[in-house]
Every structure is written in C-alpha cells, then in structure tokens.
Amino acid sequence: MQINALLICLFSISSIASAAITPLRTAFVPKNILGRSLEETFKRTHPRSFFRRQDPSGTTIALTTASSQTSATSATSSISAVSTSLSSSTPSAVSSPASGLSSSLSPSSSSPISTAVPTSQPSQPPASNDGSTKYVVAHHMVGNTFPYTPQDWIDDITLAHASGIDGFALNMGIDSWQPGQVANAYQAAQQTNLGFKLFLSLDMSSLPCASPNDAQNLRNLVTAHIAHPNQLQYEGRAFVSTFSGESCNFGQGSAADGWKTQLTQHPDLQGKIYFVPSFFVDPSTFTNFVDVMDGDFNWNSGWPTQVTTSFAQSQVSSQNEQAGKSLLGVVDGAPANALSANLENNLKNSVGSILSNLQLALSKFIGATDTDDQYISGLQALSGKVQARDSRSSKKAYMGAVSPWFFTHYGPDSFNKNFVFLADQHLYAKRWESIISSRDQFDIVEIISWNDYGESHYVGPIKGAQPNSQAWTNGMNHTAWLELTQYYATAYKTGQYPSIEKDQIIMWSRPHSVNAQTSDPVPQPTNFQILEDAVWAVVMATAPSTVILSVSPTSSMTFQVPAGVSKLAIPISPGDTMKSVIQRNGQTIVELNPTEFTFQGSPPNYNFNAFVASATAE
C-alpha cells in the first residue's frame, strides 16, 4: 500500500513537471531575421527546446494593474494621429481601402481637428465565382492546453464560433498527453451542436519524421478522427495540415517520396485526406510534391516578414517623399461625389506631411499580398503538372494567413527566440481587407493564432498552460480583436461587408516605449527599431461621428469619421494613458477608458506585446 502510494505521488509530480515545461513550437524565422543567405530562405529547420525561460525578476509587465485577464490596447513609437476613414459605398467595385499612418511628431497640448474627409469603407468584395465555400479557421496550440477540461474546449469553440470562426487547426506536437486533448476537442465540438470543424496541423518541428515508424504514428493520429462528424471535410476528404515538414523523408529517398509513400498515397490514407501542409520551401518547387500536396498553407503571409530594420532603411533611401505619399491610398474607394481632385491631393499632402520617411516607405507592405501571389502561382503550376501527368485537372487549395501581432522574447538559455514582426499601422484590419478584395484567390483563411502566447499573436482568452511566456502575456488580453475578426470574417465568407449595428471602438498599444531601457537579461527583440510609439484604434460607427482619442488631459486628437470603419492613431509617451470617445449630436455614444493601462518609460522587462481594449454602445 505504501509503495503504491509512493508511485502515485511520483507520477503526480512527474505530470506537474511535464505541464510546467510546456514545449514551444519554434517559429519559422525568415532569412532577414538571422541574416541567412537567399539559398537558405526556404530551407529551415525547427529545433525544439524544453528549457524554461528564466525570469529572475518574477514580474510580468509594466501595467498599473498586473491582472492576467485585463482588456487593453496596443502601442508603438511616437507618431502623430492620423485617420483612415472607411464609409459605406456601393458594391460595384473592389478597391484598396483608405489607409492612414501617424508621424514622428509629439502630440501637442491642443486638440486639433482632423482634416480627414469621409472616405469609403472597403468596397464590397466580389461573390465567389466558383461557388466554393469559404472557411475561416484559427490556429490552436494543443501544447498549451495541458490543464484543459472538456468545458474549456466548449468555451473556446463557442467563443470562436460567435466570432465568425468556423474551426480550429489543432497544432499537435510530440507530448504523450496531446492526443487525449485532441479527442476532447472533437468531443466538445460535437457537444456544442454548432457545426464547428476541426483538423490536425501536425507540428513537424516537434513530431519525429525520420523513419517509417514515425510515419505510422502520424497515420494513427490522422485516422483517429478522420470520420468524426466535426472533422473538416474538403472535396470529400479529411482536411490535414502541418507546420513545417519540408525536410521529413520518413526513411525514404526524399521528402516528396516520404510524404507520398508514407502518408498521402499510403494504403491507410490514399483517397481519404486532403493534404494542405505549411512547407517552408520556395513555391516554385511545389511541382516536386506531386501526389503529396493538395494545396498549401502560407504561414508567413500574415506579416510583412521581409521588413527588418536594415530593409526599412533601404526602403527609405530608395524612394523620395512624394513617391511615398502617392502610396498612402488615403482616399481610395471614396464615393465619387465625396472628394474633388484638389481635396484628394490636400488629404494626401496633409497625411504625408506628418509621416516620417520610414513610415511612408513601409506603408505599402502592410497587408500586402505579394507572397500570396507567389504561392498561388506555385500551386497553379502544380495543378498543371497533375493534369499533364494523368489528364486530371485539380485546383489546389490556397490557405492564407492573417495575424494581428508578433513578438517573442526567449533568451539563449531557453528557446532562443527574440524578435518582432511589423504589426503597426492596423495590420490585422488591412491584411483582412487585402484578403477580402481578392477573396476568390483564398480558399481558406487561417488566423494565427487562437492561443500562441509565446509569439503574442493570440486572439483567444489567456488560459491553459503558457509556454513560459507569462512575463509578456499576463495582463495583455487580446479578445477585443475578436470583434474585428467577426466583422472581417463575415465579409470574407459572404462577399458582403456586414452592416454595423452598434457603435464600437477597439484600441491597442504596447505597454512601454520602443526605446525603453530595462534590467531584463534578455535584450530588446531584433528589429524593434521599426516600431512606433502609438495608440492604434479602429472605430466602427453606425453614422457620422466625432471621435476623440487622448493620452493625457492635455494631449488629444479629434476626428470626424463617417459611418463605417475608420482607422485612427495617436502618439503616446511615457506616463501617458489612453482614452477614446465617440460623440454624435452633442451626446457621448461610447467611452473607452482602460484605467489599468499606463505607458511605461522604464519597465522591469521588455514587452512588445499588445494591450487591447474595446467598448461598445449599449
């Protein structure tokens, strides 16, 4: 009896230790982050580490209230507030949404009135020409769900469904307990009766793939839920994806042979799965994966990953100020009777005059679809090769990514990941708008992510087991971004921007200045210099309104916005807070004042995560 009790005790301690050291999927890092050669751009390995991040201070973030579940708003460097206004327009044309940036000027003590004039909401997207169903899914890290109960899965699924998300891509790694949580997810999805879909995203930076036995393990994982009623079926087959895997050969002569013989064309799975991996390879080489890829997931399309500090500087030196202004698109898509040519030029000049050359140079990369075009072209070539081989023509599915943020801060003694991607200038909204304007090219959109706390791009609640990311995650709730998700996901899936039923404002900012100094043993993240100290805001207005953004009693900016969606910004400095109001006919319709947020100048740790908050009219 005593021996049994001792064994149970030891087992419990082991389980707790396993949960505490939650493995982290190493992100794919573009060559310009680490300075790799062009030949290595698409040849990445994904080493997996199990060390915990050492945080000697024991603190989390520099907020006035250190709550782990507070709503907040995100920031960047000192820029002047500028409005990007989007109002209702006719659905006859598709055009780029108006865009706006802020400058390197500090806010004055006065409250200037914005010169922005109503410009059109992103034009209504075209209906799908092929009649196909569009899906929006979110990347869900199963590795962060060790303590999840079935009710946790039900809660996640219910919230995601209410936010316009159709399913979860279940990122699954090597841990022995993860198949059990995947089973719980499928059971919870069935219990909700919401028709919520699930599929596996096999994490090949974690799962072994060197032998046929490794392949057998993958086949077992896939077949476990292949016929489940909540399994996403695509063209009559179970949808399966990966993170990485381009180097896996399963003991065969090549990666293509390995995936073909051991997975997609293996007798256990042949004709049963629709395989859309995220292989980090040059898309011009997709034709090497005939009989393997039914499509591709372009993981890095969610961020302008090519924009590094040196890249930004080269862009500034390669263009003049006037050329930068012409790229702003401040009034693109405006109703014909809203703007004269002179007024349009005046708006471009007024916006451009307060932008730094750096921001003028980078604005064209926010939400751009250049990388999508490359991947779609590669898939078209792959489809052509299939047709040439056996007279079958099969359009390959393209799954693009959308993401609101990216910051990771692990030191050399841990996962050794410490960098940012550019997410300023309302990246989440602009990327969605780019996808919607080209929606026929995107078969599925995957949100990165629901709960990847280590990389700061989660849109779901903070729960489960963090991968030692508490220092930059606690107190940084992102669920307000789900309100934008619902709006844009609806437009993508239906081809029609939904009407705005209630006035609403969403704000976000970093918790400290880009140039802040700390005693953090992990230094500032790579490429932090490209960021701005600002509060970013998206206003969803039911009618023309006055919006006031303020960061202190003496620093505010006032905007006249149209009905629809307007993107605004205001610079922020150490010691500032954030506040916004929507007014109409002399009445305050919405007020947002997250009192727990203060922008820090000397935080205890570096934290380039986002603090997001929102308020909605009653």
Secondary structure, DSSP 4 states (H G I P E B T S, - for coil): -HHHHHHHHHHHHHHHHHHHS---PPPP--HHHHT--GGGTT--------PPPP-TT------SS--SS-B--BB-SS-----EEEE---TT---PPP-----SPPPPSS-PBP-----BPPPPPPPPSS-PPPEEEEEEEGGG-TT--HHHHHHHHHHHHHTT--EEEEEE-S-TTHHHHHHHHHHHHHHHTS--EEEEEEETTTS--SSHHHHHHHHHHHHTSTT-TTB-EETTEEEEEEE--TT--TTSSSHHHHHIIIIITSTTTTTTEEEE----S-GGGGGGGTTT-SEEEEGGGGTTTT--HHHHHHHHHTS-HHHHHHT--TTTT--TTT--HHHHHHHHHHHHHTS-HHHHHHGGGTT--HHHHHHHHHHHHHHHHHHHHHS---PPEEEEEE-S--EEE--TTTT--EEE---TTTHHHHHHHHHHHTGGG-SEEEES-SS-GGGT---S-S-S--SS-HHHHTT-B-TTHHHHHHHHHHHHHHSSPPPP-S-EEEEEE-SB-TT-----SS-PPBTGGG---EEEEEEEESS-EEEEEEEETTEEEEEEE-SEEEEEEEE--TT---EEEEEETTEEEEEE--TT---BSS-SS-----EEEEEE--
